[in-house]
Amino acid sequence: MFLGAMFPGGLIGVTLLIGRLAAAAVLVFALGGPALESPWPALPLLFLAAALTAGLLTRFAAAACAVLVMFGAAKADGTLSAVLALNALHIVGLVLTGGGAYSLDARLFGRRVIRLDD
């Protein structure tokens, strides 16, 4: 009995790639605005965004990103707060699904299939 692949490909993999790009963009543009003026405070944000974009340790990077976006939502006011909180939900989806077939995780750890034989 086939249960599923750890790193889905096809259109689902492309969708996960787009989701990773969107999460990295939210992290850099919404939260990194003031931090990007000075290179040292921006460095961790840029490393996290690069890890998300490349799909390197996606679940851990997405979890860290979700926490940072929620802190940003708590600090923001009005509509920006709601938009950041909704984006954090999107990022939690990445934590649950992983990077997909078009990520470094898939290259490093391989595609795995779980089979239960009767």
Secondary structure as the mmCIF struct_conf table of DSSP 4:
data_model
#
loop_
_struct_conf.conf_type_id
_struct_conf.id
_struct_conf.beg_label_comp_id
_struct_conf.beg_label_asym_id
_struct_conf.beg_label_seq_id
_struct_conf.end_label_comp_id
_struct_conf.end_label_asym_id
_struct_conf.end_label_seq_id
STRN STRN1 PHE A 2 ALA A 5
BEND BEND1 MET A 6 PHE A 7
HELX_RH_AL_P HELX_RH_AL_P1 GLY A 10 ALA A 25
HELX_RH_PI_P HELX_RH_PI_P1 VAL A 26 LEU A 31
BEND BEND2 GLY A 32 GLY A 32
TURN_TY1_P TURN_TY1_P1 GLY A 33 PRO A 34
HELX_RH_3T_P HELX_RH_3T_P1 ALA A 35 GLU A 37
BEND BEND3 SER A 38 SER A 38
HELX_RH_AL_P HELX_RH_AL_P2 PRO A 39 ALA A 54
TURN_TY1_P TURN_TY1_P2 GLY A 55 GLY A 55
BEND BEND4 LEU A 56 LEU A 57
HELX_RH_AL_P HELX_RH_AL_P3 THR A 58 LYS A 75
TURN_TY1_P TURN_TY1_P3 GLY A 78 GLY A 78
HELX_RH_AL_P HELX_RH_AL_P4 THR A 79 THR A 97
BEND BEND5 ALA A 101 SER A 103
HELX_RH_AL_P HELX_RH_AL_P5 LEU A 104 PHE A 109
STRN STRN2 VAL A 113 ARG A 115
#
